[in-house]
Amino acid sequence: KAGVTQTPRYLIKTRGQQVTLSCSPISGHRSVSWYQQTPGQGLQFLFEYFSETQRNKGNFPGRFSGRQFSNSRSEMNVSTLELGDSALYLCASSPRTQETQYFGPGTRLLVL
Amino acid sequence: KNEVEQSPQNLTAQEGEFITINCSYSVGISALHWLQQHPGGGIVSLFMLSSGKKKHGRLIATINIQEKHSSLHITASHPRDSAVYICAGPFVSKLTFGTGTRLQVTL
Protein backbone atom coordinates (compact mmCIF):
# COMPACT_ATOMS: atom_id res chain seq x y z
CA LYS A 1 0.00 0.00 0.00
CA ALA A 2 1.20 3.47 -0.72
CA GLY A 3 1.87 5.62 2.30
CA VAL A 4 0.41 8.97 3.20
CA THR A 5 1.31 11.59 0.63
CA GLN A 6 1.35 15.33 1.08
CA THR A 7 1.63 18.02 -1.55
CA PRO A 8 3.40 20.25 -1.99
CA ARG A 9 6.48 19.27 -0.01
CA TYR A 10 7.88 22.79 0.16
CA LEU A 11 6.18 26.13 -0.15
CA ILE A 12 7.24 29.75 0.15
CA LYS A 13 4.57 32.40 0.63
CA THR A 14 4.47 36.01 1.74
CA ARG A 15 2.52 37.52 4.60
CA GLY A 16 -1.13 38.05 3.87
CA GLN A 17 -1.36 35.32 1.25
CA GLN A 18 -3.32 32.14 1.70
CA VAL A 19 -2.20 28.56 1.21
CA THR A 20 -3.83 25.18 0.68
CA LEU A 21 -2.09 21.95 1.61
CA SER A 22 -3.21 18.54 0.47
CA CYS A 23 -3.06 15.12 2.10
CA SER A 24 -3.89 11.74 0.57
CA PRO A 25 -4.31 9.07 3.24
CA ILE A 26 -3.45 5.41 3.00
CA SER A 27 -6.10 3.58 0.99
CA GLY A 28 -8.92 2.50 3.29
CA HIS A 29 -8.07 4.97 6.04
CA ARG A 30 -10.98 7.22 6.90
CA SER A 31 -9.44 9.34 9.64
CA VAL A 32 -7.06 12.18 8.80
CA SER A 33 -5.40 14.46 11.33
CA TRP A 34 -3.30 17.55 10.77
CA TYR A 35 -0.44 18.80 12.94
CA GLN A 36 1.82 21.82 13.00
CA GLN A 37 5.43 21.52 14.11
CA THR A 38 7.59 24.53 14.95
CA PRO A 39 10.91 24.74 16.81
CA GLY A 40 9.30 26.84 19.54
CA GLN A 41 6.00 25.05 20.12
CA GLY A 42 6.85 21.53 18.98
CA LEU A 43 4.08 19.36 17.58
CA GLN A 44 0.56 20.70 17.97
CA PHE A 45 -2.76 19.22 16.93
CA LEU A 46 -4.70 21.19 14.34
CA PHE A 47 -7.76 19.12 13.48
CA GLU A 48 -9.07 15.65 12.85
CA TYR A 49 -11.51 14.52 10.19
CA PHE A 50 -13.41 11.28 9.93
CA SER A 51 -15.83 10.47 7.12
CA GLU A 52 -15.87 14.09 5.93
CA THR A 53 -16.74 15.44 9.39
CA GLN A 54 -14.43 17.47 11.59
CA ARG A 55 -14.31 15.58 14.88
CA ASN A 56 -11.84 17.69 16.82
CA LYS A 57 -10.08 21.00 16.49
CA GLY A 58 -6.98 22.27 18.24
CA ASN A 59 -6.39 25.72 19.66
CA PHE A 60 -5.66 27.57 16.46
CA PRO A 61 -7.27 30.74 15.10
CA GLY A 62 -10.04 30.61 12.55
CA ARG A 63 -7.52 31.35 9.79
CA PHE A 64 -6.76 27.65 9.90
CA SER A 65 -9.43 25.50 8.31
CA GLY A 66 -9.71 22.14 6.68
CA ARG A 67 -11.99 19.71 4.99
CA GLN A 68 -12.17 16.09 3.99
CA PHE A 69 -13.58 14.74 0.77
CA SER A 70 -15.61 11.61 0.17
CA ASN A 71 -12.46 9.73 -0.94
CA SER A 72 -10.89 10.63 2.46
CA ARG A 73 -8.39 13.03 0.92
CA SER A 74 -8.04 16.13 3.03
CA GLU A 75 -6.99 19.71 2.55
CA MET A 76 -6.08 22.37 5.04
CA ASN A 77 -6.13 26.06 4.31
CA VAL A 78 -4.42 28.93 6.07
CA SER A 79 -5.62 32.39 5.18
CA THR A 80 -3.90 35.73 5.81
CA LEU A 81 -0.56 34.10 6.45
CA GLU A 82 1.64 35.40 9.27
CA LEU A 83 5.36 34.92 9.78
CA GLY A 84 4.59 32.63 12.72
CA ASP A 85 2.78 30.21 10.43
CA SER A 86 6.15 29.07 9.08
CA ALA A 87 6.25 25.45 10.11
CA LEU A 88 6.24 21.83 9.07
CA TYR A 89 2.64 20.73 8.52
CA LEU A 90 2.10 17.03 8.97
CA CYS A 91 -0.87 14.93 8.14
CA ALA A 92 -1.52 11.48 9.50
CA SER A 93 -4.12 8.87 8.66
CA SER A 94 -5.58 5.88 10.45
CA PRO A 95 -8.32 3.39 9.64
CA ARG A 96 -10.54 4.84 12.35
CA THR A 97 -10.15 7.44 15.07
CA GLN A 98 -7.88 6.77 18.04
CA GLU A 99 -5.89 4.13 16.24
CA THR A 100 -2.22 4.05 15.27
CA GLN A 101 -1.53 6.95 12.95
CA TYR A 102 0.64 6.87 9.86
CA PHE A 103 2.35 10.13 9.10
CA GLY A 104 3.05 11.76 5.79
CA PRO A 105 6.39 13.41 5.00
CA GLY A 106 5.02 16.87 5.73
CA THR A 107 4.81 20.17 3.91
CA ARG A 108 7.40 22.72 4.92
CA LEU A 109 5.89 26.20 4.71
CA LEU A 110 8.00 29.33 4.86
CA VAL A 111 6.23 32.67 5.19
CA LEU A 112 8.31 35.71 4.28
CA LYS B 1 1.95 23.77 31.27
CA ASN B 2 2.34 20.81 28.97
CA GLU B 3 0.22 17.83 29.95
CA VAL B 4 2.93 15.50 28.67
CA GLU B 5 6.46 15.70 30.04
CA GLN B 6 9.47 13.84 28.71
CA SER B 7 12.92 13.26 30.08
CA PRO B 8 15.68 13.60 29.32
CA GLN B 9 15.50 16.30 26.64
CA ASN B 10 18.83 15.23 25.17
CA LEU B 11 20.63 11.95 25.40
CA THR B 12 23.97 10.81 24.04
CA ALA B 13 24.88 7.15 24.15
CA GLN B 14 27.53 4.88 22.78
CA GLU B 15 26.64 2.07 20.43
CA GLY B 16 25.42 -0.94 22.31
CA GLU B 17 24.15 0.91 25.38
CA PHE B 18 20.70 0.35 26.88
CA ILE B 19 18.61 3.51 26.63
CA THR B 20 15.55 4.62 28.56
CA ILE B 21 13.33 7.58 27.74
CA ASN B 22 10.60 8.56 30.17
CA CYS B 23 7.19 10.12 29.65
CA SER B 24 4.79 11.36 32.33
CA TYR B 25 1.34 12.75 31.81
CA SER B 26 -0.98 14.65 34.08
CA VAL B 27 -4.46 13.41 33.21
CA GLY B 28 -5.97 10.10 32.30
CA ILE B 29 -5.58 8.92 28.74
CA SER B 30 -6.96 6.03 26.73
CA ALA B 31 -3.65 5.22 25.05
CA LEU B 32 -0.15 6.58 24.78
CA HIS B 33 1.82 6.85 21.57
CA TRP B 34 5.56 6.71 21.01
CA LEU B 35 6.80 8.33 17.81
CA GLN B 36 10.20 8.55 16.17
CA GLN B 37 11.25 11.53 14.08
CA HIS B 38 14.38 11.42 11.98
CA PRO B 39 16.26 14.48 10.69
CA GLY B 40 14.28 15.75 7.73
CA GLY B 41 11.01 15.50 9.58
CA GLY B 42 9.55 12.09 8.79
CA ILE B 43 7.59 10.65 11.73
CA VAL B 44 7.05 6.97 12.35
CA SER B 45 4.61 5.64 14.90
CA LEU B 46 6.47 3.13 17.06
CA PHE B 47 3.89 2.05 19.60
CA MET B 48 0.39 2.74 20.77
CA LEU B 49 -0.28 1.17 24.14
CA SER B 50 -2.90 1.40 26.83
CA SER B 51 -1.50 -1.11 29.32
CA GLY B 52 1.46 -3.32 30.06
CA LYS B 53 4.32 -3.70 27.65
CA LYS B 54 4.91 -3.95 23.91
CA LYS B 55 8.06 -5.05 22.11
CA HIS B 56 9.18 -4.56 18.53
CA GLY B 57 12.69 -5.64 17.70
CA ARG B 58 15.07 -3.81 20.00
CA LEU B 59 12.38 -1.39 21.17
CA ILE B 60 10.27 -1.95 24.26
CA ALA B 61 7.53 0.33 25.53
CA THR B 62 5.91 0.06 28.95
CA ILE B 63 3.10 1.97 30.56
CA ASN B 64 1.84 2.26 34.12
CA ILE B 65 -1.66 3.70 33.98
CA GLN B 66 -1.94 4.24 37.75
CA GLU B 67 1.31 6.19 37.90
CA LYS B 68 0.63 7.98 34.59
CA HIS B 69 4.06 7.05 33.32
CA SER B 70 5.51 5.35 30.28
CA SER B 71 9.02 4.39 29.25
CA LEU B 72 10.63 3.61 25.93
CA HIS B 73 13.66 1.35 26.06
CA ILE B 74 16.15 0.68 23.29
CA THR B 75 18.38 -2.32 23.76
CA ALA B 76 21.77 -2.60 22.03
CA SER B 77 21.50 0.93 20.64
CA HIS B 78 22.87 1.67 17.18
CA PRO B 79 23.73 4.94 15.40
CA ARG B 80 20.66 4.47 13.18
CA ASP B 81 18.54 4.89 16.35
CA SER B 82 19.63 8.54 16.43
CA ALA B 83 16.41 10.50 16.20
CA VAL B 84 13.93 12.48 18.26
CA TYR B 85 11.54 10.32 20.25
CA ILE B 86 8.18 11.82 21.13
CA CYS B 87 5.43 10.55 23.37
CA ALA B 88 1.84 11.68 22.93
CA GLY B 89 -1.49 11.07 24.60
CA PRO B 90 -5.01 11.63 23.45
CA PHE B 91 -6.60 14.14 25.79
CA VAL B 92 -10.24 14.57 24.95
CA SER B 93 -9.46 12.84 21.66
CA LYS B 94 -6.74 15.35 20.73
CA LEU B 95 -3.18 14.13 20.60
CA THR B 96 -0.96 16.20 22.90
CA PHE B 97 2.74 15.80 22.39
CA GLY B 98 5.73 15.84 24.68
CA THR B 99 8.64 18.06 23.76
CA GLY B 100 10.68 15.11 22.56
CA THR B 101 13.97 13.48 23.50
CA ARG B 102 16.83 13.98 21.09
CA LEU B 103 18.94 10.81 21.04
CA GLN B 104 22.40 10.66 19.53
CA VAL B 105 24.09 7.27 19.40
CA THR B 106 27.78 7.34 18.59
CA LEU B 107 30.17 4.60 17.50
Interface residues (C-beta under 8 A of the other chain):
Chain A: S33 Y35 Q37 G42 L43 Q44 F45 E48 R55 N56 G58 L88 L90 A92 T97 Q98 E99 T100 Q101 Y102 F103 P105 G106 R108
Chain B: S30 A31 H33 L35 G41 G42 I43 V44 S45 M48 I86 A88 P90 V92 S93 K94 L95 T96 F97 G98 T99 G100
